[in-house]
Amino acid sequence: MNNIKDTILEALPFSFGNKLYLLKNGSKVIHSEIMADLFIDLEIRKKDSLWTKRLSIKEGHEIGICEWLADFLTEKDSFFDIGSCYGIFSALVAKLQPEIPIHAFEPAFVNALFLAQNAKLNQGKYPWGICRKFINDFNDEHNTTIDSYCQKNNIYPTVMKMDIDGGEYNALLGAKELLARRKTHFLIEVHPGLLGERNLTVDMVLSLIPDDYKIKVLPEIRGENNTWSDDLSLVGSDYNPYIYAAPEEIYKL
């Protein structure tokens, strides 16, 4: 039933569908201490208990990735947030480095609705670029490759965070030119179980990263372990670990 409602809303002009959804379902803004003494404001669904819990806990969401961004992001970077959901990492980046360009990608209607709201709440020097297409290995009305998006918008990320629930293999297939540029740090949440549902494997994802890139894994992303490891076998040992990949000449860990 919710999918039917979303389909109806998606058929309307985005701003009108936005207003109808908020009128019926409501929203709330959470002042979240995403890192120690660093706060962001995020508007979310009024009844979203999962994200209410995460945002209400100090350092409650993927602190290892937050720490990487805090430690290594600079004012010269550009940031792609692929699978942005509410825009939590984009909001953090805007807080850490207000002058860098941010592009957030979120195809789901309701998530994109709140992402647009949060882009206004957390804007730095520039408005966020928001893309509502799926990131894939082909281009059509509803899909785009990373390479095509970069070319069309003349923007090439130096830092990319990706969390797209099993779509990471196809996304990297469509990012061959970006990988070949050797100027981007990749933070990719890998989903072994969801990849398996598509007859894909973690090794297939890793095979798309050039051999001379350095790769580390951060398992137990929502546990207490925030230690990056060289042991890539750990990628398959957790439900949704992150990998960090970058050319050796720009590697930061």
CYANA upper distance limits for C-alpha pairs under 8 A (distance plus 0.5 A):
  1 MET  CA      5 LYS  CA      6.88
  2 ASN  CA      6 ASP  CA      6.64
  3 ASN  CA      7 THR  CA      6.62
  4 ILE  CA      8 ILE  CA      6.84
  5 LYS  CA      9 LEU  CA      6.75
  6 ASP  CA     10 GLU  CA      6.48
  6 ASP  CA    109 PHE  CA      7.24
  6 ASP  CA    110 VAL  CA      7.95
  7 THR  CA     11 ALA  CA      6.87
  8 ILE  CA     12 LEU  CA      7.47
  9 LEU  CA     14 PHE  CA      8.45
  9 LEU  CA     17 GLY  CA      5.49
  9 LEU  CA     18 ASN  CA      8.46
  9 LEU  CA     20 LEU  CA      8.47
  9 LEU  CA     21 TYR  CA      8.25
  9 LEU  CA    109 PHE  CA      8.48
 10 GLU  CA     14 PHE  CA      7.46
 10 GLU  CA     17 GLY  CA      7.27
 10 GLU  CA    109 PHE  CA      6.96
 12 LEU  CA     16 PHE  CA      6.97
 12 LEU  CA     17 GLY  CA      6.10
 13 PRO  CA     17 GLY  CA      6.64
 14 PHE  CA     18 ASN  CA      6.47
 15 SER  CA     19 LYS  CA      6.87
 16 PHE  CA     20 LEU  CA      6.81
 17 GLY  CA     21 TYR  CA      6.62
 18 ASN  CA     22 LEU  CA      6.78
 18 ASN  CA    113 LEU  CA      6.54
 19 LYS  CA     23 LEU  CA      6.49
 20 LEU  CA     24 LYS  CA      6.79
 21 TYR  CA     25 ASN  CA      6.34
 21 TYR  CA     26 GLY  CA      7.93
 22 LEU  CA     26 GLY  CA      5.16
 22 LEU  CA     27 SER  CA      7.02
 25 ASN  CA     45 ARG  CA      7.89
 25 ASN  CA     46 LYS  CA      7.42
 26 GLY  CA     45 ARG  CA      7.09
 26 GLY  CA     46 LYS  CA      5.92
 27 SER  CA     43 GLU  CA      7.06
 27 SER  CA     44 ILE  CA      6.14
 27 SER  CA     45 ARG  CA      5.18
 27 SER  CA     46 LYS  CA      4.65
 27 SER  CA     47 LYS  CA      8.35
 28 LYS  CA     43 GLU  CA      5.94
 28 LYS  CA     44 ILE  CA      6.18
 28 LYS  CA     45 ARG  CA      7.01
 28 LYS  CA     46 LYS  CA      5.82
 29 VAL  CA     41 ASP  CA      6.82
 29 VAL  CA     42 LEU  CA      5.81
 29 VAL  CA     43 GLU  CA      4.61
 29 VAL  CA     44 ILE  CA      6.85
 30 ILE  CA     41 ASP  CA      6.07
 30 ILE  CA     42 LEU  CA      5.89
 30 ILE  CA     43 GLU  CA      6.87
 30 ILE  CA     44 ILE  CA      8.22
 30 ILE  CA     52 THR  CA      8.11
 30 ILE  CA     55 LEU  CA      7.41
 30 ILE  CA     56 SER  CA      7.83
 31 HIS  CA     39 PHE  CA      7.04
 31 HIS  CA     40 ILE  CA      6.36
 31 HIS  CA     41 ASP  CA      5.09
 31 HIS  CA     42 LEU  CA      7.26
 31 HIS  CA     55 LEU  CA      8.33
 31 HIS  CA     56 SER  CA      8.36
 32 SER  CA     39 PHE  CA      5.83
 32 SER  CA     40 ILE  CA      5.90
 32 SER  CA     41 ASP  CA      6.63
 32 SER  CA     42 LEU  CA      8.00
 32 SER  CA     55 LEU  CA      5.78
 32 SER  CA     56 SER  CA      6.46
 32 SER  CA     57 ILE  CA      8.09
 32 SER  CA     58 LYS  CA      7.74
 33 GLU  CA     37 ASP  CA      7.05
 33 GLU  CA     38 LEU  CA      6.11
 33 GLU  CA     39 PHE  CA      4.89
 33 GLU  CA     40 ILE  CA      7.18
 33 GLU  CA     55 LEU  CA      7.96
 33 GLU  CA     56 SER  CA      8.12
 33 GLU  CA     57 ILE  CA      7.89
 33 GLU  CA     58 LYS  CA      5.65
 33 GLU  CA     59 GLU  CA      6.83
 34 ILE  CA     38 LEU  CA      6.70
 34 ILE  CA     39 PHE  CA      6.30
 34 ILE  CA     40 ILE  CA      7.32
 34 ILE  CA     55 LEU  CA      7.67
 34 ILE  CA     58 LYS  CA      6.54
 34 ILE  CA     59 GLU  CA      5.23
 34 ILE  CA     60 GLY  CA      7.13
 34 ILE  CA     61 HIS  CA      7.59
 34 ILE  CA     63 ILE  CA      8.38
 34 ILE  CA     66 CYS  CA      8.45
 34 ILE  CA     92 LEU  CA      8.28
 35 MET  CA     39 PHE  CA      7.53
 35 MET  CA     58 LYS  CA      7.24
 35 MET  CA     59 GLU  CA      5.45
 35 MET  CA     63 ILE  CA      7.90
 35 MET  CA     66 CYS  CA      7.90
 36 ALA  CA     58 LYS  CA      7.73
 36 ALA  CA     59 GLU  CA      7.43
 40 ILE  CA     91 ALA  CA      7.10
 40 ILE  CA     92 LEU  CA      7.29
 40 ILE  CA     95 LYS  CA      8.00
 40 ILE  CA    122 ASN  CA      8.04
 41 ASP  CA    118 ASN  CA      8.24
 41 ASP  CA    121 LEU  CA      7.49
 41 ASP  CA    122 ASN  CA      7.78
 42 LEU  CA     86 TYR  CA      7.82
 42 LEU  CA     87 GLY  CA      8.42
 42 LEU  CA     88 ILE  CA      7.74
 42 LEU  CA    118 ASN  CA      6.38
 42 LEU  CA    121 LEU  CA      8.04
 43 GLU  CA     86 TYR  CA      8.11
 43 GLU  CA    114 PHE  CA      6.87
 43 GLU  CA    117 GLN  CA      7.45
 43 GLU  CA    118 ASN  CA      6.66
 44 ILE  CA     48 ASP  CA      7.58
 44 ILE  CA     51 TRP  CA      8.22
 44 ILE  CA     52 THR  CA      8.50
 44 ILE  CA     86 TYR  CA      7.40
 44 ILE  CA    114 PHE  CA      6.79
 45 ARG  CA    114 PHE  CA      8.43
 48 ASP  CA     52 THR  CA      6.57
 49 SER  CA     53 LYS  CA      6.61
 50 LEU  CA     54 ARG  CA      6.90
 51 TRP  CA     55 LEU  CA      6.37
 52 THR  CA     56 SER  CA      6.42
 53 LYS  CA     57 ILE  CA      6.91
 54 ARG  CA     60 GLY  CA      5.45
 54 ARG  CA     61 HIS  CA      6.34
 55 LEU  CA     60 GLY  CA      6.58
 55 LEU  CA     61 HIS  CA      7.59
 56 SER  CA     60 GLY  CA      7.74
 59 GLU  CA     63 ILE  CA      6.36
 61 HIS  CA    222 ARG  CA      7.53
 62 GLU  CA     66 CYS  CA      7.07
 62 GLU  CA    221 ILE  CA      6.25
 62 GLU  CA    222 ARG  CA      6.21
 63 ILE  CA     67 GLU  CA      6.47
 63 ILE  CA    221 ILE  CA      8.42
 63 ILE  CA    222 ARG  CA      8.49
 63 ILE  CA    226 ASN  CA      7.91
 64 GLY  CA     68 TRP  CA      6.85
 64 GLY  CA    218 LEU  CA      8.27
 64 GLY  CA    221 ILE  CA      7.58
 64 GLY  CA    226 ASN  CA      5.57
 64 GLY  CA    227 THR  CA      8.24
 65 ILE  CA     69 LEU  CA      6.86
 65 ILE  CA    187 LEU  CA      8.35
 66 CYS  CA     70 ALA  CA      6.70
 66 CYS  CA     89 PHE  CA      8.04
 66 CYS  CA     92 LEU  CA      8.18
 67 GLU  CA     71 ASP  CA      6.45
 68 TRP  CA     72 PHE  CA      6.46
 68 TRP  CA     73 LEU  CA      8.25
 69 LEU  CA     73 LEU  CA      5.68
 69 LEU  CA     93 VAL  CA      7.72
 70 ALA  CA     96 LEU  CA      7.17
 72 PHE  CA    252 LYS  CA      7.53
 73 LEU  CA     77 ASP  CA      7.19
 73 LEU  CA     96 LEU  CA      8.38
 73 LEU  CA     97 GLN  CA      7.92
 74 THR  CA     97 GLN  CA      7.22
 75 GLU  CA     97 GLN  CA      6.24
 75 GLU  CA     98 PRO  CA      8.38
 75 GLU  CA     99 GLU  CA      6.80
 75 GLU  CA    100 ILE  CA      6.39
 76 LYS  CA    100 ILE  CA      7.22
 77 ASP  CA    100 ILE  CA      6.49
 77 ASP  CA    101 PRO  CA      8.20
 77 ASP  CA    157 PRO  CA      7.79
 77 ASP  CA    158 THR  CA      6.04
 77 ASP  CA    159 VAL  CA      7.40
 78 SER  CA    100 ILE  CA      6.01
 78 SER  CA    101 PRO  CA      5.62
 78 SER  CA    102 ILE  CA      6.76
 78 SER  CA    156 TYR  CA      7.73
 78 SER  CA    157 PRO  CA      5.34
 78 SER  CA    158 THR  CA      5.82
 78 SER  CA    159 VAL  CA      6.77
 79 PHE  CA     90 SER  CA      8.42
 79 PHE  CA     93 VAL  CA      8.39
 79 PHE  CA    100 ILE  CA      7.89
 79 PHE  CA    101 PRO  CA      6.81
 79 PHE  CA    102 ILE  CA      5.41
 79 PHE  CA    103 HIS  CA      6.81
 79 PHE  CA    157 PRO  CA      5.77
 79 PHE  CA    158 THR  CA      6.89
 79 PHE  CA    159 VAL  CA      5.52
 79 PHE  CA    160 MET  CA      6.29
 79 PHE  CA    161 LYS  CA      8.41
 80 PHE  CA    102 ILE  CA      6.54
 80 PHE  CA    103 HIS  CA      5.40
 80 PHE  CA    104 ALA  CA      6.46
 80 PHE  CA    105 PHE  CA      8.25
 80 PHE  CA    157 PRO  CA      6.39
 80 PHE  CA    159 VAL  CA      6.97
 80 PHE  CA    160 MET  CA      5.20
 80 PHE  CA    161 LYS  CA      6.81
 81 ASP  CA     87 GLY  CA      8.32
 81 ASP  CA     89 PHE  CA      7.56
 81 ASP  CA     90 SER  CA      6.89
 81 ASP  CA    102 ILE  CA      8.06
 81 ASP  CA    103 HIS  CA      6.68
 81 ASP  CA    104 ALA  CA      5.15
 81 ASP  CA    105 PHE  CA      6.60
 81 ASP  CA    160 MET  CA      6.63
 81 ASP  CA    161 LYS  CA      5.63
 81 ASP  CA    162 MET  CA      6.76
 82 ILE  CA    104 ALA  CA      6.55
 82 ILE  CA    105 PHE  CA      5.30
 82 ILE  CA    106 GLU  CA      7.47
 82 ILE  CA    135 ILE  CA      8.25
 82 ILE  CA    160 MET  CA      7.87
 82 ILE  CA    161 LYS  CA      6.54
 82 ILE  CA    162 MET  CA      5.12
 82 ILE  CA    163 ASP  CA      6.75
 82 ILE  CA    164 ILE  CA      7.55
 83 GLY  CA    104 ALA  CA      8.05
 83 GLY  CA    105 PHE  CA      6.08
 83 GLY  CA    106 GLU  CA      5.83
 83 GLY  CA    162 MET  CA      6.50
 83 GLY  CA    163 ASP  CA      5.51
 83 GLY  CA    164 ILE  CA      5.59
 84 SER  CA     88 ILE  CA      7.75
 84 SER  CA     89 PHE  CA      7.89
 84 SER  CA     90 SER  CA      8.06
 84 SER  CA    104 ALA  CA      6.31
 84 SER  CA    105 PHE  CA      6.17
 84 SER  CA    106 GLU  CA      6.01
 84 SER  CA    115 LEU  CA      8.10
 84 SER  CA    163 ASP  CA      8.04
 85 CYS  CA    106 GLU  CA      6.58
 85 CYS  CA    111 ASN  CA      5.69
 85 CYS  CA    112 ALA  CA      7.47
 85 CYS  CA    115 LEU  CA      7.20
 86 TYR  CA    111 ASN  CA      6.30
 86 TYR  CA    112 ALA  CA      7.82
 86 TYR  CA    114 PHE  CA      6.27
 86 TYR  CA    115 LEU  CA      5.27
 86 TYR  CA    118 ASN  CA      7.56
 87 GLY  CA     91 ALA  CA      6.50
 87 GLY  CA    104 ALA  CA      7.70
 87 GLY  CA    115 LEU  CA      6.00
 87 GLY  CA    118 ASN  CA      7.17
 87 GLY  CA    119 ALA  CA      7.96
 88 ILE  CA     92 LEU  CA      6.78
 89 PHE  CA     93 VAL  CA      6.61
 90 SER  CA     94 ALA  CA      6.63
 90 SER  CA    102 ILE  CA      7.23
 90 SER  CA    103 HIS  CA      8.49
 90 SER  CA    104 ALA  CA      7.50
 91 ALA  CA     95 LYS  CA      6.76
 91 ALA  CA    118 ASN  CA      8.04
 91 ALA  CA    119 ALA  CA      7.95
 91 ALA  CA    122 ASN  CA      6.05
 91 ALA  CA    123 GLN  CA      8.18
 92 LEU  CA     96 LEU  CA      6.64
 93 VAL  CA     97 GLN  CA      6.30
 93 VAL  CA     98 PRO  CA      7.77
 94 ALA  CA     98 PRO  CA      5.09
 94 ALA  CA     99 GLU  CA      8.08
 94 ALA  CA    100 ILE  CA      7.98
 94 ALA  CA    102 ILE  CA      8.21
 94 ALA  CA    122 ASN  CA      7.06
 94 ALA  CA    123 GLN  CA      6.98
 94 ALA  CA    124 GLY  CA      5.82
 95 LYS  CA    122 ASN  CA      7.99
 95 LYS  CA    124 GLY  CA      7.82
 97 GLN  CA    124 GLY  CA      8.40
 98 PRO  CA    123 GLN  CA      8.22
 98 PRO  CA    124 GLY  CA      4.82
 98 PRO  CA    125 LYS  CA      6.21
 99 GLU  CA    124 GLY  CA      6.60
 99 GLU  CA    125 LYS  CA      5.49
 99 GLU  CA    126 TYR  CA      7.55
100 ILE  CA    124 GLY  CA      8.27
100 ILE  CA    125 LYS  CA      7.88
100 ILE  CA    126 TYR  CA      8.10
101 PRO  CA    126 TYR  CA      6.85
101 PRO  CA    127 PRO  CA      8.42
101 PRO  CA    128 TRP  CA      7.41
102 ILE  CA    126 TYR  CA      8.45
102 ILE  CA    127 PRO  CA      8.32
102 ILE  CA    128 TRP  CA      5.65
102 ILE  CA    129 GLY  CA      6.74
103 HIS  CA    128 TRP  CA      6.05
103 HIS  CA    129 GLY  CA      4.84
103 HIS  CA    130 ILE  CA      6.24
103 HIS  CA    131 CYS  CA      8.01
104 ALA  CA    128 TRP  CA      7.49
104 ALA  CA    129 GLY  CA      6.65
104 ALA  CA    130 ILE  CA      5.46
104 ALA  CA    131 CYS  CA      6.81
105 PHE  CA    130 ILE  CA      6.35
105 PHE  CA    131 CYS  CA      5.21
105 PHE  CA    132 ARG  CA      6.41
105 PHE  CA    133 LYS  CA      7.64
105 PHE  CA    134 PHE  CA      8.31
105 PHE  CA    135 ILE  CA      8.46
106 GLU  CA    111 ASN  CA      7.31
106 GLU  CA    112 ALA  CA      6.05
106 GLU  CA    115 LEU  CA      8.34
106 GLU  CA    130 ILE  CA      8.12
106 GLU  CA    131 CYS  CA      6.84
106 GLU  CA    132 ARG  CA      5.54
106 GLU  CA    133 LYS  CA      7.37
106 GLU  CA    134 PHE  CA      7.80
107 PRO  CA    111 ASN  CA      8.19
107 PRO  CA    112 ALA  CA      6.97
107 PRO  CA    131 CYS  CA      7.88
107 PRO  CA    132 ARG  CA      4.68
107 PRO  CA    133 LYS  CA      5.56
107 PRO  CA    134 PHE  CA      6.11
108 ALA  CA    112 ALA  CA      6.40
108 ALA  CA    132 ARG  CA      7.91
109 PHE  CA    113 LEU  CA      6.63
110 VAL  CA    114 PHE  CA      7.06
111 ASN  CA    115 LEU  CA      6.50
112 ALA  CA    116 ALA  CA      6.62
112 ALA  CA    132 ARG  CA      7.42
113 LEU  CA    117 GLN  CA      7.16
114 PHE  CA    118 ASN  CA      6.60
115 LEU  CA    119 ALA  CA      6.52
116 ALA  CA    120 LYS  CA      7.22
116 ALA  CA    130 ILE  CA      8.05
117 GLN  CA    121 LEU  CA      6.98
118 ASN  CA    122 ASN  CA      6.45
119 ALA  CA    123 GLN  CA      6.06
119 ALA  CA    127 PRO  CA      7.75
119 ALA  CA    128 TRP  CA      6.61
120 LYS  CA    127 PRO  CA      8.13
123 GLN  CA    127 PRO  CA      6.37
123 GLN  CA    128 TRP  CA      7.36
132 ARG  CA    142 HIS  CA      8.48
133 LYS  CA    141 GLU  CA      8.41
133 LYS  CA    142 HIS  CA      5.55
133 LYS  CA    143 ASN  CA      5.50
133 LYS  CA    144 THR  CA      6.79
134 PHE  CA    142 HIS  CA      6.72
134 PHE  CA    143 ASN  CA      5.12
134 PHE  CA    144 THR  CA      6.76
135 ILE  CA    143 ASN  CA      6.38
135 ILE  CA    144 THR  CA      5.76
135 ILE  CA    145 THR  CA      6.07
135 ILE  CA    146 ILE  CA      7.13
135 ILE  CA    167 GLY  CA      8.29
135 ILE  CA    170 ASN  CA      8.34
135 ILE  CA    171 ALA  CA      6.13
136 ASN  CA    143 ASN  CA      6.53
136 ASN  CA    144 THR  CA      6.23
136 ASN  CA    145 THR  CA      5.66
136 ASN  CA    146 ILE  CA      8.14
136 ASN  CA    167 GLY  CA      7.83
136 ASN  CA    170 ASN  CA      5.70
136 ASN  CA    171 ALA  CA      5.23
136 ASN  CA    173 LEU  CA      8.24
136 ASN  CA    174 GLY  CA      6.77
137 ASP  CA    144 THR  CA      7.67
137 ASP  CA    145 THR  CA      5.81
137 ASP  CA    170 ASN  CA      5.64
137 ASP  CA    171 ALA  CA      6.32
137 ASP  CA    172 LEU  CA      8.10
137 ASP  CA    173 LEU  CA      6.02
137 ASP  CA    174 GLY  CA      4.79
138 PHE  CA    143 ASN  CA      7.11
138 PHE  CA    144 THR  CA      6.45
138 PHE  CA    145 THR  CA      6.22
138 PHE  CA    174 GLY  CA      7.47
139 ASN  CA    143 ASN  CA      5.61
139 ASN  CA    144 THR  CA      4.92
139 ASN  CA    145 THR  CA      6.64
139 ASN  CA    148 SER  CA      8.35
140 ASP  CA    144 THR  CA      7.06
144 THR  CA    148 SER  CA      7.09
144 THR  CA    149 TYR  CA      7.14
145 THR  CA    149 TYR  CA      6.79
145 THR  CA    171 ALA  CA      7.24
145 THR  CA    174 GLY  CA      5.24
145 THR  CA    175 ALA  CA      7.25
146 ILE  CA    150 CYS  CA      6.68
146 ILE  CA    171 ALA  CA      7.48
146 ILE  CA    172 LEU  CA      8.50
146 ILE  CA    174 GLY  CA      6.20
146 ILE  CA    175 ALA  CA      5.72
146 ILE  CA    178 LEU  CA      8.34
147 ASP  CA    151 GLN  CA      6.72
147 ASP  CA    174 GLY  CA      6.61
147 ASP  CA    175 ALA  CA      5.65
147 ASP  CA    176 LYS  CA      7.73
147 ASP  CA    177 GLU  CA      6.68
147 ASP  CA    178 LEU  CA      6.84
148 SER  CA    152 LYS  CA      6.49
149 TYR  CA    153 ASN  CA      6.54
150 CYS  CA    154 ASN  CA      5.94
150 CYS  CA    155 ILE  CA      5.53
150 CYS  CA    156 TYR  CA      6.01
151 GLN  CA    155 ILE  CA      7.50
156 TYR  CA    178 LEU  CA      7.99
157 PRO  CA    184 THR  CA      6.70
158 THR  CA    183 LYS  CA      6.31
158 THR  CA    184 THR  CA      4.61
158 THR  CA    185 HIS  CA      6.44
159 VAL  CA    184 THR  CA      5.90
159 VAL  CA    185 HIS  CA      5.19
159 VAL  CA    186 PHE  CA      6.63
159 VAL  CA    187 LEU  CA      8.22
160 MET  CA    184 THR  CA      7.52
160 MET  CA    185 HIS  CA      6.65
160 MET  CA    186 PHE  CA      5.51
160 MET  CA    187 LEU  CA      6.52
160 MET  CA    188 ILE  CA      8.43
161 LYS  CA    186 PHE  CA      6.66
161 LYS  CA    187 LEU  CA      5.11
161 LYS  CA    188 ILE  CA      6.26
161 LYS  CA    189 GLU  CA      8.49
162 MET  CA    168 GLU  CA      8.00
162 MET  CA    186 PHE  CA      8.25
162 MET  CA    187 LEU  CA      6.72
162 MET  CA    188 ILE  CA      5.19
162 MET  CA    189 GLU  CA      6.59
163 ASP  CA    168 GLU  CA      8.03
163 ASP  CA    188 ILE  CA      6.76
163 ASP  CA    189 GLU  CA      5.56
163 ASP  CA    190 VAL  CA      7.95
164 ILE  CA    168 GLU  CA      6.77
164 ILE  CA    189 GLU  CA      8.23
165 ASP  CA    190 VAL  CA      8.13
165 ASP  CA    191 HIS  CA      6.59
165 ASP  CA    194 LEU  CA      6.96
166 GLY  CA    190 VAL  CA      7.52
166 GLY  CA    191 HIS  CA      5.89
166 GLY  CA    192 PRO  CA      8.00
166 GLY  CA    193 GLY  CA      8.45
166 GLY  CA    194 LEU  CA      5.38
166 GLY  CA    195 LEU  CA      5.25
166 GLY  CA    198 ARG  CA      8.34
167 GLY  CA    171 ALA  CA      6.67
167 GLY  CA    195 LEU  CA      8.02
168 GLU  CA    172 LEU  CA      6.65
168 GLU  CA    188 ILE  CA      8.15
168 GLU  CA    190 VAL  CA      7.52
168 GLU  CA    205 VAL  CA      7.58
169 TYR  CA    173 LEU  CA      6.84
169 TYR  CA    200 LEU  CA      8.37
169 TYR  CA    204 MET  CA      7.71
169 TYR  CA    205 VAL  CA      5.55
169 TYR  CA    208 LEU  CA      8.35
170 ASN  CA    174 GLY  CA      7.00
171 ALA  CA    175 ALA  CA      7.02
172 LEU  CA    176 LYS  CA      7.24
172 LEU  CA    205 VAL  CA      8.18
172 LEU  CA    208 LEU  CA      7.17
173 LEU  CA    208 LEU  CA      7.55
175 ALA  CA    179 LEU  CA      6.70
176 LYS  CA    180 ALA  CA      6.63
177 GLU  CA    181 ARG  CA      6.78
178 LEU  CA    182 ARG  CA      7.60
178 LEU  CA    183 LYS  CA      8.34
178 LEU  CA    184 THR  CA      7.91
179 LEU  CA    183 LYS  CA      8.31
179 LEU  CA    184 THR  CA      7.77
179 LEU  CA    209 ILE  CA      7.88
179 LEU  CA    210 PRO  CA      8.00
182 ARG  CA    246 ALA  CA      7.93
182 ARG  CA    247 PRO  CA      6.32
183 LYS  CA    246 ALA  CA      8.45
183 LYS  CA    247 PRO  CA      7.99
183 LYS  CA    250 ILE  CA      7.69
184 THR  CA    246 ALA  CA      6.98
184 THR  CA    247 PRO  CA      8.41
185 HIS  CA    244 TYR  CA      7.76
185 HIS  CA    245 ALA  CA      6.63
185 HIS  CA    246 ALA  CA      5.43
185 HIS  CA    247 PRO  CA      8.40
185 HIS  CA    250 ILE  CA      8.39
185 HIS  CA    251 TYR  CA      7.98
186 PHE  CA    243 ILE  CA      8.27
186 PHE  CA    244 TYR  CA      6.09
186 PHE  CA    245 ALA  CA      5.62
186 PHE  CA    246 ALA  CA      6.79
187 LEU  CA    242 TYR  CA      7.08
187 LEU  CA    243 ILE  CA      6.33
187 LEU  CA    244 TYR  CA      5.24
187 LEU  CA    245 ALA  CA      7.27
188 ILE  CA    242 TYR  CA      5.82
188 ILE  CA    243 ILE  CA      5.80
188 ILE  CA    244 TYR  CA      7.04
189 GLU  CA    240 ASN  CA      6.61
189 GLU  CA    241 PRO  CA      6.17
189 GLU  CA    242 TYR  CA      4.65
189 GLU  CA    243 ILE  CA      6.91
190 VAL  CA    202 VAL  CA      7.84
190 VAL  CA    235 VAL  CA      7.97
190 VAL  CA    240 ASN  CA      5.94
190 VAL  CA    241 PRO  CA      6.16
190 VAL  CA    242 TYR  CA      6.32
190 VAL  CA    243 ILE  CA      7.66
191 HIS  CA    195 LEU  CA      6.47
191 HIS  CA    202 VAL  CA      8.38
191 HIS  CA    239 TYR  CA      6.75
191 HIS  CA    240 ASN  CA      5.36
191 HIS  CA    241 PRO  CA      7.73
192 PRO  CA    196 GLY  CA      6.69
192 PRO  CA    201 THR  CA      7.05
192 PRO  CA    202 VAL  CA      6.49
192 PRO  CA    235 VAL  CA      8.42
192 PRO  CA    236 GLY  CA      6.60
192 PRO  CA    238 ASP  CA      8.46
192 PRO  CA    239 TYR  CA      7.05
192 PRO  CA    240 ASN  CA      7.52
193 GLY  CA    197 GLU  CA      7.11
193 GLY  CA    239 TYR  CA      7.44
194 LEU  CA    198 ARG  CA      7.37
195 LEU  CA    199 ASN  CA      6.98
195 LEU  CA    200 LEU  CA      5.41
195 LEU  CA    201 THR  CA      6.28
195 LEU  CA    202 VAL  CA      7.83
196 GLY  CA    200 LEU  CA      5.64
196 GLY  CA    201 THR  CA      6.50
200 LEU  CA    204 MET  CA      7.11
201 THR  CA    205 VAL  CA      7.20
202 VAL  CA    206 LEU  CA      6.80
202 VAL  CA    235 VAL  CA      7.81
202 VAL  CA    236 GLY  CA      7.39
203 ASP  CA    207 SER  CA      6.50
204 MET  CA    208 LEU  CA      7.38
205 VAL  CA    209 ILE  CA      7.98
207 SER  CA    211 ASP  CA      8.47
209 ILE  CA    213 TYR  CA      7.36
209 ILE  CA    245 ALA  CA      8.21
212 ASP  CA    247 PRO  CA      7.19
212 ASP  CA    248 GLU  CA      7.71
213 TYR  CA    245 ALA  CA      6.81
213 TYR  CA    246 ALA  CA      5.80
213 TYR  CA    247 PRO  CA      4.83
213 TYR  CA    248 GLU  CA      6.40
214 LYS  CA    245 ALA  CA      6.12
214 LYS  CA    246 ALA  CA      6.11
214 LYS  CA    247 PRO  CA      6.54
214 LYS  CA    248 GLU  CA      6.38
214 LYS  CA    251 TYR  CA      7.60
215 ILE  CA    230 ASP  CA      7.54
215 ILE  CA    232 LEU  CA      8.41
215 ILE  CA    243 ILE  CA      7.20
215 ILE  CA    244 TYR  CA      6.03
215 ILE  CA    245 ALA  CA      4.97
215 ILE  CA    246 ALA  CA      7.35
216 LYS  CA    228 TRP  CA      6.54
216 LYS  CA    229 SER  CA      5.90
216 LYS  CA    230 ASP  CA      5.47
216 LYS  CA    231 ASP  CA      7.80
216 LYS  CA    232 LEU  CA      7.34
216 LYS  CA    243 ILE  CA      6.08
216 LYS  CA    244 TYR  CA      5.72
216 LYS  CA    245 ALA  CA      7.18
217 VAL  CA    228 TRP  CA      5.96
217 VAL  CA    229 SER  CA      5.74
217 VAL  CA    230 ASP  CA      7.02
217 VAL  CA    231 ASP  CA      7.59
217 VAL  CA    232 LEU  CA      6.67
217 VAL  CA    234 LEU  CA      7.52
217 VAL  CA    235 VAL  CA      6.86
217 VAL  CA    241 PRO  CA      7.45
217 VAL  CA    242 TYR  CA      6.25
217 VAL  CA    243 ILE  CA      4.85
217 VAL  CA    244 TYR  CA      6.77
218 LEU  CA    226 ASN  CA      7.22
218 LEU  CA    227 THR  CA      6.80
218 LEU  CA    228 TRP  CA      5.21
218 LEU  CA    229 SER  CA      6.88
218 LEU  CA    235 VAL  CA      8.38
218 LEU  CA    241 PRO  CA      6.20
218 LEU  CA    242 TYR  CA      5.60
218 LEU  CA    243 ILE  CA      6.60
218 LEU  CA    244 TYR  CA      8.43
219 PRO  CA    225 ASN  CA      7.83
219 PRO  CA    226 ASN  CA      8.39
219 PRO  CA    228 TRP  CA      8.18
219 PRO  CA    234 LEU  CA      6.99
219 PRO  CA    235 VAL  CA      7.15
219 PRO  CA    237 SER  CA      8.12
219 PRO  CA    238 ASP  CA      6.53
219 PRO  CA    240 ASN  CA      8.01
219 PRO  CA    241 PRO  CA      5.01
219 PRO  CA    242 TYR  CA      7.02
220 GLU  CA    224 GLU  CA      7.82
220 GLU  CA    225 ASN  CA      6.67
220 GLU  CA    226 ASN  CA      8.35
220 GLU  CA    238 ASP  CA      6.63
220 GLU  CA    239 TYR  CA      8.40
220 GLU  CA    240 ASN  CA      7.98
220 GLU  CA    241 PRO  CA      6.59
221 ILE  CA    225 ASN  CA      7.66
221 ILE  CA    226 ASN  CA      7.64
221 ILE  CA    240 ASN  CA      7.58
221 ILE  CA    241 PRO  CA      6.20
221 ILE  CA    242 TYR  CA      7.49
233 SER  CA    237 SER  CA      7.70
234 LEU  CA    238 ASP  CA      7.53
235 VAL  CA    241 PRO  CA      6.48
235 VAL  CA    242 TYR  CA      8.13
235 VAL  CA    243 ILE  CA      8.14
245 ALA  CA    251 TYR  CA      8.35
246 ALA  CA    250 ILE  CA      7.14
246 ALA  CA    251 TYR  CA      5.82
246 ALA  CA    252 LYS  CA      8.49
247 PRO  CA    251 TYR  CA      6.37
